[in-house]
Amino acid sequence: MTDAPTEVIDAITTESPVLHDDADGDRTGELPVIDHSERDGLDELALTRLHDSIQTEELKHTIEISTTDEPAFESQLVWADEERPFDDTIDDLPAGGISFDTAAATEVIPVNDEPPTPSSGSPTIAAAAATGESPAPINLQVTVTSFIGIVAAIITLIALTADILSISTSAGAEFADVANAVGFRTGTWHLDNLGSNLIAIGLIGTIGLAVGAVGTIIGRSWGPGLVGGSGLSVLGTTALSIGLVEFPVQAAQNFAASASGEFTIDITRDLGYWALFAAAGLGLIAFFASMNDLLIDRQASLNPYIHALGALIVVIAAIAPFVPIENSSWSANWLLNGVEGWPNHLMIGRLVQLGALAVGGLLGFLSVRPTGLALAVGAVFPATLSTMSAWLGLGTLSIAPGYRNPGGVAGTTTNLLVGASIGSVIVLAVAIAMAWDSQHRD
């Protein structure tokens, strides 16, 4: 039985070029193939190149699969063939990258420490946090005017509360009749013993100095003006108080000249007395310091007619205490040792007070600027309250600006002063309202 010839068809070699044997019949380097009459042999070089070509096509196909548009996390892991024609020293890396667990990669890790939220008590910070913007910083600047205003407020507060004058004597009760006749008495004086409304008026000036100093530090245009006007008010109040101190001192001197006998009188000007001088000086310095801020104020002008009317009314209020009554004369206002019996310190003090009122009102209103308007407020408002308290008879002995008119009585006012004071307050209120409207309209 003859075996049927076995036909082996190799798809790889059917289309390969035919290689003929050498004449001597040597076939070195050939691949082992089945000897068949219809098969052509392939040499080793051609077979190797064909095999490499197939490997390259498979590798290219593998790379195309692994670099599709599908997400890397969802694609199946594909590795290149182990027999790729690469150098074995190169690390075997996956052609499609390293796959990750999508659920684990997107898992949110809870955090216990939450960032602090802005405090509800700070609307600026809360609003800034809501809008995502940082709050605008406030530019704080301590100027000469603000520094003097703070120092003047502290010194004025000391003058309002400290002991001003102390008088004592070794004279016995047998001198009581003489003491009553000349108005002599012993004890310790404070500012309210000289005038029942002086502490309140001085305190208003002190508050004006402090508020104006703070306004100056935070950059408000009215701050320096309020410091200057309040400084003028403190200057007038302290100057008048220094003059009023001379009344009990003068009474003690009259008692010493009238009584006969062996006794001593001790007159001591305490801390409060010297604080009055210091407060008056600082008030004047504060006014001059504020002038620089008044000159450089370039804000929009206010209503000139209202301010001109205010300046006129303030001048009338400053002149009203000079008007003589009860057959007195104008010369009594400035003659030392005149018929009115005013101590020289008191005459000078009342001139200083009324002059400060006139200067503050004129410069404040006629500047027609917010700084000037605040200057007028600081100078005029305390004087108006002093007038009204004396007119209404508040306290034991309320002192009006200028103490009293020549020929008048202490603690009384004239209709001219009352009318001018009320008018100045009305004009101030109208001017402030117009300035406020103008500022917010712009």
ChimeraX attribute file (.defattr): number of C-alpha atoms within 10 A of each C-alpha:
attribute: neighborCount
match mode: 1-to-1
recipient: residues
	/A:1	3
	/A:2	4
	/A:3	5
	/A:4	6
	/A:5	7
	/A:6	8
	/A:7	12
	/A:8	12
	/A:9	11
	/A:10	10
	/A:11	8
	/A:12	11
	/A:13	15
	/A:14	14
	/A:15	9
	/A:16	16
	/A:17	12
	/A:18	13
	/A:19	10
	/A:20	12
	/A:21	10
	/A:22	8
	/A:23	6
	/A:24	6
	/A:25	8
	/A:26	8
	/A:27	11
	/A:28	8
	/A:29	10
	/A:30	12
	/A:31	14
	/A:32	9
	/A:33	12
	/A:34	12
	/A:35	11
	/A:36	12
	/A:37	7
	/A:38	10
	/A:39	17
	/A:40	17
	/A:41	22
	/A:42	21
	/A:43	18
	/A:44	13
	/A:45	12
	/A:46	12
	/A:47	17
	/A:48	12
	/A:49	11
	/A:50	14
	/A:51	12
	/A:52	14
	/A:53	12
	/A:54	12
	/A:55	16
	/A:56	14
	/A:57	11
	/A:58	15
	/A:59	19
	/A:60	13
	/A:61	12
	/A:62	17
	/A:63	16
	/A:64	12
	/A:65	16
	/A:66	21
	/A:67	14
	/A:68	11
	/A:69	8
	/A:70	11
	/A:71	10
	/A:72	17
	/A:73	14
	/A:74	11
	/A:75	16
	/A:76	13
	/A:77	14
	/A:78	15
	/A:79	16
	/A:80	18
	/A:81	11
	/A:82	9
	/A:83	9
	/A:84	13
	/A:85	11
	/A:86	9
	/A:87	8
	/A:88	10
	/A:89	6
	/A:90	7
	/A:91	7
	/A:92	12
	/A:93	10
	/A:94	13
	/A:95	17
	/A:96	20
	/A:97	15
	/A:98	11
	/A:99	14
	/A:100	11
	/A:101	9
	/A:102	11
	/A:103	8
	/A:104	8
	/A:105	9
	/A:106	8
	/A:107	8
	/A:108	8
	/A:109	6
	/A:110	6
	/A:111	6
	/A:112	6
	/A:113	6
	/A:114	6
	/A:115	6
	/A:116	6
	/A:117	9
	/A:118	15
	/A:119	10
	/A:120	10
	/A:121	8
	/A:122	9
	/A:123	11
	/A:124	15
	/A:125	18
	/A:126	17
	/A:127	15
	/A:128	14
	/A:129	14
	/A:130	11
	/A:131	10
	/A:132	9
	/A:133	10
	/A:134	13
	/A:135	13
	/A:136	9
	/A:137	6
	/A:138	9
	/A:139	8
	/A:140	12
	/A:141	12
	/A:142	13
	/A:143	15
	/A:144	15
	/A:145	27
	/A:146	26
	/A:147	16
	/A:148	24
	/A:149	34
	/A:150	21
	/A:151	18
	/A:152	29
	/A:153	28
	/A:154	15
	/A:155	20
	/A:156	29
	/A:157	21
	/A:158	18
	/A:159	25
	/A:160	25
	/A:161	14
	/A:162	17
	/A:163	19
	/A:164	25
	/A:165	22
	/A:166	17
	/A:167	18
	/A:168	15
	/A:169	15
	/A:170	10
	/A:171	16
	/A:172	9
	/A:173	8
	/A:174	9
	/A:175	14
	/A:176	13
	/A:177	12
	/A:178	16
	/A:179	21
	/A:180	12
	/A:181	12
	/A:182	17
	/A:183	15
	/A:184	21
	/A:185	17
	/A:186	16
	/A:187	10
	/A:188	15
	/A:189	20
	/A:190	20
	/A:191	27
	/A:192	18
	/A:193	16
	/A:194	22
	/A:195	19
	/A:196	19
	/A:197	23
	/A:198	23
	/A:199	20
	/A:200	16
	/A:201	22
	/A:202	25
	/A:203	18
	/A:204	18
	/A:205	32
	/A:206	28
	/A:207	18
	/A:208	29
	/A:209	36
	/A:210	24
	/A:211	22
	/A:212	29
	/A:213	31
	/A:214	22
	/A:215	20
	/A:216	28
	/A:217	21
	/A:218	14
	/A:219	17
	/A:220	15
	/A:221	21
	/A:222	24
	/A:223	29
	/A:224	36
	/A:225	38
	/A:226	35
	/A:227	40
	/A:228	39
	/A:229	39
	/A:230	39
	/A:231	37
	/A:232	35
	/A:233	35
	/A:234	35
	/A:235	33
	/A:236	28
	/A:237	30
	/A:238	30
	/A:239	25
	/A:240	28
	/A:241	26
	/A:242	23
	/A:243	20
	/A:244	23
	/A:245	22
	/A:246	17
	/A:247	18
	/A:248	21
	/A:249	20
	/A:250	15
	/A:251	18
	/A:252	24
	/A:253	15
	/A:254	17
	/A:255	21
	/A:256	20
	/A:257	9
	/A:258	14
	/A:259	16
	/A:260	10
	/A:261	9
	/A:262	8
	/A:263	11
	/A:264	11
	/A:265	15
	/A:266	11
	/A:267	17
	/A:268	15
	/A:269	16
	/A:270	16
	/A:271	15
	/A:272	23
	/A:273	24
	/A:274	15
	/A:275	21
	/A:276	28
	/A:277	19
	/A:278	17
	/A:279	28
	/A:280	25
	/A:281	18
	/A:282	23
	/A:283	33
	/A:284	21
	/A:285	19
	/A:286	31
	/A:287	27
	/A:288	16
	/A:289	21
	/A:290	27
	/A:291	19
	/A:292	12
	/A:293	20
	/A:294	24
	/A:295	12
	/A:296	9
	/A:297	17
	/A:298	12
	/A:299	12
	/A:300	13
	/A:301	13
	/A:302	21
	/A:303	15
	/A:304	15
	/A:305	13
	/A:306	17
	/A:307	25
	/A:308	16
	/A:309	15
	/A:310	27
	/A:311	24
	/A:312	17
	/A:313	24
	/A:314	28
	/A:315	20
	/A:316	18
	/A:317	29
	/A:318	25
	/A:319	18
	/A:320	24
	/A:321	25
	/A:322	21
	/A:323	18
	/A:324	18
	/A:325	14
	/A:326	9
	/A:327	8
	/A:328	16
	/A:329	14
	/A:330	13
	/A:331	13
	/A:332	20
	/A:333	22
	/A:334	14
	/A:335	13
	/A:336	17
	/A:337	12
	/A:338	14
	/A:339	13
	/A:340	16
	/A:341	11
	/A:342	20
	/A:343	19
	/A:344	15
	/A:345	18
	/A:346	23
	/A:347	25
	/A:348	18
	/A:349	24
	/A:350	27
	/A:351	21
	/A:352	20
	/A:353	24
	/A:354	25
	/A:355	18
	/A:356	25
	/A:357	29
	/A:358	25
	/A:359	20
	/A:360	31
	/A:361	30
	/A:362	22
	/A:363	18
	/A:364	30
	/A:365	32
	/A:366	20
	/A:367	21
	/A:368	22
	/A:369	26
	/A:370	28
	/A:371	30
	/A:372	32
	/A:373	28
	/A:374	28
	/A:375	35
	/A:376	33
	/A:377	27
	/A:378	31
	/A:379	32
	/A:380	28
	/A:381	22
	/A:382	25
	/A:383	25
	/A:384	22
	/A:385	20
	/A:386	21
	/A:387	27
	/A:388	20
	/A:389	22
	/A:390	24
	/A:391	19
	/A:392	12
	/A:393	15
	/A:394	15
	/A:395	14
	/A:396	13
	/A:397	19
	/A:398	25
	/A:399	29
	/A:400	28
	/A:401	29
	/A:402	29
	/A:403	26
	/A:404	21
	/A:405	25
	/A:406	23
	/A:407	16
	/A:408	19
	/A:409	10
	/A:410	15
	/A:411	23
	/A:412	19
	/A:413	26
	/A:414	17
	/A:415	10
	/A:416	14
	/A:417	25
	/A:418	19
	/A:419	14
	/A:420	23
	/A:421	25
	/A:422	17
	/A:423	18
	/A:424	27
	/A:425	19
	/A:426	13
	/A:427	19
	/A:428	22
	/A:429	13
	/A:430	15
	/A:431	23
	/A:432	17
	/A:433	12
	/A:434	14
	/A:435	20
	/A:436	13
	/A:437	11
	/A:438	14
	/A:439	13
	/A:440	7
	/A:441	7
	/A:442	6
